[in-house]
Amino acid sequence: MKSYSETRASQRGFTLIEMMVVVVVIGLLAAMIGPRLFNQVEKAQKIRIKQDIRAIESALKFYRLDNYRYPTQSEGLEALINAPSSAERWNGPYLESIPLDPYNNPYVFANPGTHGKEVEVYTLGDNEVTGGEGIDKDWGSWNIQEIQ
């Protein structure tokens, strides 16, 4: 049977160089996988935007069928949840709740639309400013067919 001092001497820990090699390998793996992962997150956000806008557009169409008009700009998307005083034939709610975009901002409603549609639903992106590229790009009912 080995004594305590013999057992302790036979145990060996990791050297500093071995630990540094492991850290470098983990860093290289993260550098290779990270961009692919972030690309998938942006793709998922775009798909969510497309689905949200289509759902809101569908609810707006049902609202129009019942009331013979779209909600006014002042009534906004809230008219899909709660009956406005001017909508006598309101038969909603047309949505359970108004969804937020992937950046936790409310979708914007425009009546009349500014891109050739009667009404428009859109998000201003992460920066909440008109225009932009990447995650700051404006996505709306006029360009969501570009999302794949």
N, C-alpha and C positions, 0 to 999 in steps of 0.2 A: 504494500500500500504506500502511495506517495504522500510525502509530507506536504503541508500547506505551502511552504516556500518552493518546493519542486513543481507543484501544480501551477503556482503563480508564474514561475519562470517559463513554463511551457506554453502559456497563453500568449497570444500575440494579437495586437490591435492593428488597425489600418494606419499606414503611414500618411503623412501629409500629401505626398505625391499621388498616392492612390486616391485619396479623397478629391484632389484637384482634377484628376482624370475623370472621375465620375461626374463631377460638377460640369466639366467641359462637355462631356457626352450628352448630359441632360440639356445643356444650353443649345447644343447643335440640333438635337431632336425638336426642341421647342421652336427654334428658328425655322425649321423645315415644315412643321405642322401648323404653326400659328397662322400664317397667311391663308392657308386653305380653310382653316376653321373660321376666321373672320369673314372670308368670302361667303361661306355658307350662312352665317348670321345675317349678312346684308341681303342675301337672296331670300331668306325666310321673311325678313321684314317687308320686302317688296311684295311677296306673295300675300302676306297678311293685309297690306294696304289694298291690294287688288280685290281681295275677298270682302273687306270691310266696305269699300266704295260700292261694289256690286250689291251688297246687302242693303246699304242705305238707298241706292238708286231704286231697287225693287220696292222698298217701303214707300219711297216717294211716288212711284207709279201707282201703288194701291191707294195712297192718299189722293192722288189726282183722279182716279176712277170714282172714288166716293164723293169728292168735293168739286169736281170739274175744274180744278186748278191746283197748281203746286202751292206749298206754303210761301208766304211772302218773305222777303228778306228779314223783316222785323220778327216774324214768327219763328223763323229758322228751323233747325232740325228738331227743336223741342216740340214742334207741332206733331211730330211722329209719335211722341210719348203721351203728351197731354193735349186735350182738345182746346184749340184756340177759340176765343169767343166768336170769331167771324166764320167758323166752320160749322154750319148747321147740320151737315150730313156726315160729320166725323164718325168713323166706325172703327176706331183704333182701340188700343194702341197698335201701331204698325211695327214697332220694334220694342223689345223688352227694355233696352237701354241704348243710348247713343254710344257706340264704341269709341275708344281713344285710339289714336294712331300708335305705332310702335314706340314713339318717343314720348308717350304719355301726354300728348296735346290733343285737344278736340279737333275733329275734322271741320273744315270751313265749308259753309254753304253759301252759294251765290245765286241769286235770282234777281235779275236775269244773268245768264252766264256770260263770260267774257271770251270764251274760246269757241264760239259757234254753236253752243248747246243752249237749250232753253233754261235749264238749271244745271249747276255744277257742284260737285262735292270733291274736295281735295284736301291734301295735307301740304304744309309748307316745308316739311322735312324737319330735321333735327334742329336747325338754326332758327326756325319760325320766321324766316325772311323770304320774300319772293325771289325765285331764282336759286341757283346753286348747282353743285355737282355732287355725285356720290350720295351720301346719306342726307345731304342738304337739298337734294333735288325736289322740286315740287311734283307730286304725283296726283293726278286728278282724273275725273271722268273723261277727259279729252285725250289722255295719253296712257291709260293703264293697259291698253292692248299691247304696248311695247314690253311690258313685264313678262318675262318667261320663267 
